[in-house]
């Protein structure tokens, strides 16, 4: 229980510090850069997921075709 309280206090202090830092010009630039990088990472994950999904769908379609040929 003590650890949970310490985590909550740490998160609160971190939030307050980040809020104060974001009010400065350097802080705003820092958070804009972090936001941009996070968005780039998210887009890369989505692109990778879509590419892998397309590969799997193609493999399933090939397998269905092969099974259809065997059934004939």
Secondary structure, 3 states (H helix, E strand, C coil): CHHHHHHHHHHHHHHHHHHHHHCCHHHHHHHHHHHHHHHHHHHHHHHHHHHHHHHHHHHHHHHHHHHHHHHC
